[in-house]
Amino acid sequence: MSADLALRPLASWNAFTVRLDRDLLLLFAKRALARRAPELRDLDLTGHGDRLLVQGRAAVGGVSFRFSVEVEEIRFKGGFLGFRLGALRGPLGISLPSFLVGVVSRHLPFPAHWDGADRILLFDLRRVLPDGFDIEVRDVRMVASTLEIHLGPGRLTPPVPEPEAEGSDLPLGI
């Protein structure tokens, strides 16, 4: 197989919209968090347009407190997920300083960068995405009880196969 053929995308698509039921999404997220982050509880998602509000309860050191995070302009491109932080509130609805986002982002299991001047949090998810997978999220909106994700172009490029081993009877080194 020529190298040119191996580097072409296996699949591609143009912009379309994915709609997620808010209640089912929350149910899935709560079940996943119960296993992976038991300190987070009572998760809720509301919003209007591109401004989303995530609320919940966290337990740190045996102390439980409510929190809310307002995000907007959610985008995903080239393996990077980013959004603008609107408001961060802690116990009793008290506004928390945004530098706390930078402190917390340094302790996440994947690379994150906090731009305090523009209030943008950027996650590098390339390590957790399959090789050759690229998708663009152009907009995320809450419409009634549905989360709409507007996708841009994407592609799936299969990895280049290993050269055949000498003496192998199977194609592509299988």
C-alpha positions as CSV (number, residue, x, y, z in Angstrom):
1,M,0.0,0.0,0.0
2,S,1.4,3.4,-0.9
3,A,2.2,5.9,1.9
4,D,-0.1,8.5,0.2
5,L,-3.1,6.1,0.4
6,A,-2.4,5.3,4.1
7,L,-2.5,8.9,5.1
8,R,-5.9,9.8,3.6
9,P,-8.8,9.9,6.0
10,L,-10.9,6.7,6.3
11,A,-14.0,8.7,7.0
12,S,-15.0,12.4,7.1
13,W,-18.1,14.4,7.7
14,N,-19.4,18.0,7.4
15,A,-21.1,20.0,10.1
16,F,-24.1,18.6,11.9
17,T,-25.8,18.8,15.3
18,V,-25.8,16.2,18.0
19,R,-28.7,16.6,20.5
20,L,-28.3,15.1,24.0
21,D,-31.2,14.7,26.5
22,R,-30.2,16.7,29.6
23,D,-31.7,14.3,32.1
24,L,-30.1,11.2,30.5
25,L,-26.8,13.0,30.2
26,L,-26.9,13.9,33.9
27,L,-27.8,10.3,34.9
28,F,-24.8,9.0,32.9
29,A,-22.5,11.7,34.4
30,K,-23.7,10.9,38.0
31,R,-23.0,7.2,37.5
32,A,-19.6,7.8,36.0
33,L,-18.7,10.3,38.8
34,A,-19.9,7.9,41.5
35,R,-17.1,5.6,40.4
36,R,-14.4,8.0,39.4
37,A,-14.9,11.1,41.6
38,P,-17.1,10.1,44.6
39,E,-16.4,13.5,46.2
40,L,-18.7,15.1,43.6
41,R,-22.5,14.7,44.2
42,D,-25.8,16.2,43.3
43,L,-24.7,17.3,39.8
44,D,-27.1,19.5,37.8
45,L,-26.9,21.2,34.4
46,T,-29.0,24.1,33.4
47,G,-28.6,27.0,31.1
48,H,-29.8,29.1,28.2
49,G,-28.1,29.5,24.8
50,D,-24.4,29.0,25.0
51,R,-24.2,29.8,28.7
52,L,-24.3,26.7,30.8
53,L,-24.5,26.4,34.6
54,V,-23.1,23.3,36.3
55,Q,-24.1,23.0,40.0
56,G,-23.3,20.3,42.5
57,R,-22.0,19.4,45.9
58,A,-18.4,18.5,46.7
59,A,-17.0,16.8,49.8
60,V,-13.4,17.7,50.7
61,G,-11.9,16.5,53.9
62,G,-15.2,15.5,55.3
63,V,-16.8,18.9,54.7
64,S,-19.6,19.1,52.1
65,F,-20.3,22.3,50.2
66,R,-22.4,23.4,47.2
67,F,-20.7,24.9,44.2
68,S,-21.6,26.3,40.8
69,V,-19.6,27.0,37.6
70,E,-20.9,29.0,34.8
71,V,-19.3,28.4,31.4
72,E,-19.8,29.7,27.9
73,E,-18.2,29.5,24.5
74,I,-17.4,25.8,24.7
75,R,-15.2,24.7,21.8
76,F,-13.2,21.6,20.8
77,K,-10.6,21.4,18.1
78,G,-7.5,19.5,17.4
79,G,-7.8,17.5,20.7
80,F,-8.2,20.7,22.8
81,L,-11.4,21.4,24.8
82,G,-11.8,25.0,25.9
83,F,-14.4,27.3,27.5
84,R,-14.7,30.7,29.0
85,L,-15.5,30.8,32.7
86,G,-18.4,33.0,33.6
87,A,-18.7,32.7,37.3
88,L,-17.4,30.4,40.0
89,R,-19.4,30.2,43.3
90,G,-18.7,28.2,46.4
91,P,-20.5,27.7,49.7
92,L,-23.5,30.0,50.3
93,G,-23.2,31.3,46.7
94,I,-20.1,33.3,47.6
95,S,-18.1,34.3,44.5
96,L,-14.7,32.6,44.4
97,P,-11.6,34.1,42.9
98,S,-10.8,32.7,39.5
99,F,-7.1,31.9,40.3
100,L,-8.5,28.9,42.2
101,V,-9.3,27.4,38.7
102,G,-5.6,27.6,37.9
103,V,-4.6,25.9,41.1
104,V,-7.1,23.1,40.6
105,S,-6.2,22.7,36.9
106,R,-2.6,21.8,37.8
107,H,-3.9,18.7,39.7
108,L,-6.1,17.2,36.9
109,P,-5.2,13.8,35.3
110,F,-4.6,15.5,31.9
111,P,-2.8,18.7,30.9
112,A,-4.8,21.9,31.4
113,H,-4.0,25.6,31.0
114,W,-5.7,28.5,32.7
115,D,-5.6,32.0,31.1
116,G,-6.7,34.2,34.0
117,A,-6.8,37.4,31.9
118,D,-9.3,36.0,29.4
119,R,-10.9,33.5,31.9
120,I,-10.3,30.6,29.5
121,L,-9.7,27.1,30.6
122,L,-8.1,24.8,28.0
123,F,-7.7,21.0,28.3
124,D,-5.3,19.0,26.2
125,L,-7.3,15.7,25.5
126,R,-5.1,14.4,22.7
127,R,-3.6,11.7,25.0
128,V,-7.1,10.2,25.7
129,L,-8.4,10.4,22.1
130,P,-7.9,7.6,19.6
131,D,-5.0,8.1,17.2
132,G,-6.2,9.6,13.9
133,F,-9.5,10.9,15.3
134,D,-10.2,14.6,14.9
135,I,-13.5,16.5,15.3
136,E,-14.4,20.1,15.8
137,V,-17.1,21.4,18.2
138,R,-18.1,24.8,17.0
139,D,-20.9,25.6,19.5
140,V,-22.7,24.1,22.5
141,R,-26.1,25.4,23.5
142,M,-28.9,24.5,25.9
143,V,-32.3,24.5,24.2
144,A,-35.1,23.6,26.6
145,S,-34.0,20.3,28.1
146,T,-31.6,19.4,25.3
147,L,-27.9,20.0,25.0
148,E,-27.1,20.8,21.3
149,I,-23.6,20.2,20.1
150,H,-22.9,21.8,16.7
151,L,-20.1,19.9,15.1
152,G,-17.7,21.1,12.4
153,P,-15.7,19.0,10.0
154,G,-14.0,15.9,11.3
155,R,-12.0,12.9,10.1
156,L,-10.8,9.5,11.1
157,T,-7.4,8.5,9.8
158,P,-6.3,5.0,10.4
159,P,-2.8,4.4,11.8
160,V,-0.2,3.5,9.2
161,P,0.2,-0.3,9.3
162,E,3.5,-1.8,10.2
163,P,5.6,-3.1,7.3
164,E,5.2,-6.9,6.7
165,A,7.6,-9.1,8.6
166,E,9.8,-11.3,6.4
167,G,8.5,-14.8,6.2
168,S,4.9,-13.8,7.3
169,D,2.1,-15.4,5.3
170,L,-0.4,-12.9,6.6
171,P,-1.0,-9.5,4.9
172,L,0.0,-6.3,6.7
173,G,1.9,-8.1,9.4
174,I,-1.1,-9.7,11.0
